[in-house]
Amino acid sequence: MIRRVLAATDGSEASLAAVRYAALMAKKHGAAMTLLYVVDIKLLEGPVVRDLSASLGSVPFMNYQGIISRLLEDRGEEALKKTGSLCESEGITTDILLRTGLVHRVIVEHAHLADLIVMGRGGEHAPFLEGLMGSTTEAVVRRSPIPVLVVSGKVPESDQMVVAYDGSRQAKKALRFAAELAEHENRPFQLLSVGDETAQGWLDDAREYLHEHPTVAGFERRSGEADEQILRFAEEQKAGLLVIGAYGRSKLYEMVLGSTTSHVLNQAQCPVLLVR
């Protein structure tokens, strides 16, 4: 079901962990990999560089911009060399790409020729985000045409998978993807719905759909705040992977009451697979 994995790297420890997980996924599925490093065009055309150009004059600025561009490309090549060696040691067929542009847009463009994106939660700015999701990661999750797997730390040892289901269009897609993934990898999963009687209806619908899937280990309904219950259940199950439908609510709802997806991504201790 997964024939090509797209792993985005920026040279950070967070993205290196993501590449390791991507290599694991590629090996399990006999898939090829694409390693992508994007030189952020905002670093070349941003306000700091423009202010510097005004003080140095146009000719020095042109040279300065070229130097910065070369330094960023060198950094990207070094990151790709390191992660490429990792994939090569695992015997994975790997394409290596260095591009320049708006980072999330370039990643999403290349997603159209892949089946899964794998990236770190925080990237190179993770130490300053104190574990929170970076803006690039959120932008990719919101726009990606394919599932996105977000890795927050080291590759977990547990095969246990938890699927959070709320009956939304995105959740139904996530459920189908999770069921196929579980069967292909022969890994068990627990399905969780959070809410009142409506949640019981979601659970019943999912149970009917999953009737012929032998990898389902159990069904659970809980009451309370969805994000808190999802995180608690994943921790109780010692989940190695959490699967959810991404951003099922409107942006207006998210602005007023917050996003379950964002909260889960920021707090989850295991990799999170998001499907839109």
C-alpha positions as CSV (number, residue, x, y, z in Angstrom):
1,M,0.0,0.0,0.0
2,I,3.0,2.3,0.5
3,R,5.3,2.3,-2.5
4,R,7.2,5.6,-1.9
5,V,7.9,7.4,1.4
6,L,8.8,11.1,1.3
7,A,11.0,12.1,4.2
8,A,11.6,15.8,4.8
9,T,14.9,16.7,6.6
10,D,16.5,19.9,7.8
11,G,19.5,18.4,9.4
12,S,18.1,18.6,12.9
13,E,18.0,15.7,15.4
14,A,14.2,15.8,15.1
15,S,14.3,15.3,11.4
16,L,17.0,12.6,11.7
17,A,14.6,10.7,14.0
18,A,11.9,11.1,11.3
19,V,14.2,9.7,8.6
20,R,14.9,6.7,10.8
21,Y,11.2,6.0,11.1
22,A,10.7,6.6,7.4
23,A,13.4,4.1,6.6
24,L,11.7,1.6,8.9
25,M,8.4,2.1,7.1
26,A,10.0,1.8,3.7
27,K,11.7,-1.4,4.7
28,K,8.5,-2.9,6.0
29,H,6.7,-2.1,2.8
30,G,9.5,-2.7,0.3
31,A,9.1,0.9,-0.7
32,A,11.5,3.4,-2.2
33,M,12.3,6.7,-0.4
34,T,12.7,10.3,-1.4
35,L,14.8,12.5,0.9
36,L,14.0,16.1,0.5
37,Y,15.8,19.2,1.9
38,V,14.3,22.6,1.2
39,V,16.4,25.8,1.4
40,D,14.0,28.2,2.9
41,I,13.6,31.1,0.4
42,K,12.5,33.3,3.3
43,L,16.0,33.2,4.6
44,L,17.2,34.6,1.3
45,E,14.5,37.2,0.7
46,G,13.4,38.1,4.2
47,P,13.5,41.5,6.0
48,V,16.9,40.9,7.6
49,V,18.6,40.5,4.3
50,R,16.7,43.4,2.7
51,D,17.8,45.7,5.6
52,L,21.3,44.5,5.2
53,S,21.2,45.3,1.5
54,A,20.2,48.9,2.2
55,S,23.2,49.4,4.5
56,L,25.7,47.7,2.2
57,G,24.5,48.9,-1.2
58,S,23.1,46.8,-4.1
59,V,26.4,45.3,-5.3
60,P,27.6,44.0,-1.9
61,F,24.1,42.7,-1.2
62,M,24.0,40.6,-4.4
63,N,27.3,39.0,-3.3
64,Y,26.1,38.6,0.2
65,Q,22.9,36.9,-0.9
66,G,24.9,34.5,-3.0
67,I,27.1,33.6,-0.1
68,I,24.1,32.9,2.1
69,S,22.5,30.8,-0.6
70,R,25.7,28.7,-1.0
71,L,26.0,28.2,2.8
72,L,22.4,27.0,3.0
73,E,22.8,24.7,0.1
74,D,26.0,23.3,1.7
75,R,24.1,22.7,4.8
76,G,21.4,20.9,2.9
77,E,23.8,18.7,1.0
78,E,25.5,17.7,4.3
79,A,22.1,16.8,5.8
80,L,21.1,14.8,2.8
81,K,24.5,13.0,2.7
82,K,24.1,11.9,6.4
83,T,20.5,10.7,6.0
84,G,21.2,9.2,2.6
85,S,23.9,7.0,4.1
86,L,21.5,5.9,6.7
87,C,19.0,4.7,4.1
88,E,21.7,3.2,1.9
89,S,22.9,1.1,4.9
90,E,19.3,-0.3,5.1
91,G,19.3,-1.3,1.5
92,I,16.6,1.2,0.6
93,T,16.4,2.7,-2.9
94,T,16.6,6.4,-2.3
95,D,16.2,9.6,-4.4
96,I,17.9,12.7,-2.9
97,L,16.5,16.1,-3.7
98,L,17.7,19.6,-2.8
99,R,15.2,22.4,-3.6
100,T,14.7,26.1,-2.8
101,G,11.3,27.6,-2.0
102,L,8.7,28.0,0.7
103,V,9.4,24.8,2.7
104,H,5.8,23.6,3.3
105,R,4.8,24.3,-0.4
106,V,7.8,22.3,-1.8
107,I,7.1,19.4,0.5
108,V,3.4,19.3,-0.5
109,E,4.3,19.6,-4.2
110,H,6.5,16.5,-4.0
111,A,3.8,14.7,-1.9
112,H,1.8,14.1,-5.1
113,L,4.4,11.5,-6.2
114,A,4.5,9.7,-2.9
115,D,2.2,7.7,-0.6
116,L,3.4,8.9,2.8
117,I,5.2,12.0,4.2
118,V,7.4,11.5,7.3
119,M,8.7,14.6,9.2
120,G,9.8,15.7,12.6
121,R,7.4,17.6,14.9
122,G,9.7,20.5,15.5
123,G,12.6,20.5,13.1
124,E,15.7,22.6,13.6
125,H,13.8,25.1,15.9
126,A,12.6,22.3,18.2
127,P,14.7,23.4,21.2
128,F,13.0,26.8,21.1
129,L,9.5,25.3,20.7
130,E,9.8,23.2,23.9
131,G,8.2,20.2,22.3
132,L,5.5,22.0,20.3
133,M,4.7,21.5,16.7
134,G,6.5,23.7,14.2
135,S,4.7,25.9,11.7
136,T,6.1,24.0,8.7
137,T,4.8,20.7,10.1
138,E,1.3,22.2,10.7
139,A,1.2,23.8,7.3
140,V,2.2,20.4,5.6
141,V,-0.4,18.5,7.6
142,R,-3.2,21.0,6.6
143,R,-2.3,20.9,2.9
144,S,-0.9,17.4,2.2
145,P,-2.9,15.3,-0.3
146,I,-1.4,12.1,1.4
147,P,-1.1,10.9,5.0
148,V,1.6,12.6,7.1
149,L,3.5,10.8,9.9
150,V,4.9,13.2,12.5
151,V,7.7,11.9,14.7
152,S,8.5,13.5,18.0
153,G,11.5,11.5,19.2
154,K,13.2,8.2,18.9
155,V,11.6,5.3,17.1
156,P,9.3,3.4,19.5
157,E,9.7,-0.3,20.1
158,S,5.9,-1.0,20.5
159,D,3.9,-2.3,17.6
160,Q,0.6,-1.4,19.3
161,M,-1.4,1.1,17.3
162,V,-4.3,3.3,18.5
163,V,-6.9,4.8,16.1
164,A,-9.0,7.7,17.3
165,Y,-12.3,7.8,15.5
166,D,-15.0,10.5,15.5
167,G,-17.1,9.6,12.5
168,S,-15.9,12.6,10.4
169,R,-14.8,12.3,6.8
170,Q,-11.2,12.6,7.8
171,A,-11.6,10.0,10.5
172,K,-13.2,7.5,8.0
173,K,-10.2,8.0,5.7
174,A,-7.9,7.5,8.7
175,L,-9.7,4.3,9.7
176,R,-9.4,2.8,6.2
177,F,-5.7,3.6,6.0
178,A,-5.0,2.3,9.5
179,A,-6.9,-1.0,8.8
180,E,-4.8,-1.6,5.7
181,L,-1.6,-0.6,7.4
182,A,-2.3,-2.9,10.3
183,E,-3.0,-5.9,8.1
184,H,0.1,-5.2,5.9
185,E,2.4,-4.9,8.9
186,N,0.5,-7.5,11.0
187,R,0.3,-5.2,13.9
188,P,-2.7,-5.0,16.3
189,F,-4.7,-1.8,17.0
190,Q,-7.2,-0.5,19.4
191,L,-10.0,1.9,18.3
192,L,-11.1,4.7,20.5
193,S,-14.2,7.1,20.3
194,V,-14.7,9.9,22.7
195,G,-18.1,11.3,23.6
196,D,-21.7,10.4,24.6
197,E,-24.2,8.2,22.7
198,T,-23.1,9.7,19.4
199,A,-19.7,8.3,20.0
200,Q,-21.2,4.9,20.6
201,G,-22.8,5.1,17.2
202,W,-19.4,5.9,15.7
203,L,-17.9,2.9,17.4
204,D,-20.7,0.7,16.2
205,D,-20.2,1.9,12.6
206,A,-16.4,1.3,12.9
207,R,-17.0,-2.2,14.4
208,E,-19.2,-3.1,11.4
209,Y,-16.6,-1.9,8.9
210,L,-13.7,-3.7,10.7
211,H,-15.6,-7.0,11.1
212,E,-13.3,-8.8,8.6
213,H,-10.1,-7.2,9.9
214,P,-8.4,-9.7,12.3
215,T,-5.9,-7.1,13.5
216,V,-8.4,-5.2,15.6
217,A,-7.6,-5.9,19.3
218,G,-10.5,-3.9,20.8
219,F,-13.0,-1.1,20.9
220,E,-13.2,1.6,23.5
221,R,-15.6,4.5,24.2
222,R,-14.7,7.2,26.7
223,S,-16.3,10.5,28.0
224,G,-14.5,13.8,28.4
225,E,-12.4,16.1,26.3
226,A,-11.3,14.3,23.1
227,D,-7.7,15.4,23.1
228,E,-7.1,14.5,26.7
229,Q,-8.8,11.1,26.4
230,I,-6.9,10.2,23.1
231,L,-3.5,11.1,24.7
232,R,-4.4,9.2,27.9
233,F,-5.6,6.1,26.1
234,A,-2.5,6.1,23.8
235,E,-0.3,6.2,26.9
236,E,-2.2,3.5,28.6
237,Q,-1.8,1.2,25.6
238,K,1.9,2.1,25.3
239,A,1.1,2.9,21.7
240,G,3.9,2.9,19.1
241,L,1.7,4.8,16.6
242,L,-1.4,7.0,17.0
243,V,-3.7,7.4,13.9
244,I,-6.2,10.3,13.7
245,G,-8.1,12.2,11.1
246,A,-6.5,15.6,10.7
247,Y,-8.4,18.9,11.3
248,G,-11.9,17.7,11.1
249,R,-13.4,21.0,12.3
250,S,-13.8,24.3,10.6
251,K,-11.0,26.9,11.1
252,L,-13.6,29.2,12.9
253,Y,-14.3,26.4,15.4
254,E,-10.6,25.9,15.9
255,M,-10.0,29.6,16.5
256,V,-12.7,29.7,19.2
257,L,-12.3,26.3,20.9
258,G,-8.9,25.0,19.7
259,S,-7.9,22.1,17.6
260,T,-7.9,18.5,18.8
261,T,-5.4,17.6,16.1
262,S,-2.9,20.4,17.1
263,H,-3.2,19.5,20.8
264,V,-2.6,15.8,20.2
265,L,0.3,16.5,17.9
266,N,1.9,18.8,20.4
267,Q,1.6,16.4,23.4
268,A,1.8,12.8,22.0
269,Q,4.8,10.8,23.1
270,C,4.6,8.5,20.1
271,P,4.6,9.1,16.4
272,V,1.2,10.4,15.0
273,L,-0.1,9.5,11.6
274,L,-2.6,12.1,10.3
275,V,-5.0,11.6,7.4
276,R,-7.1,14.3,5.7
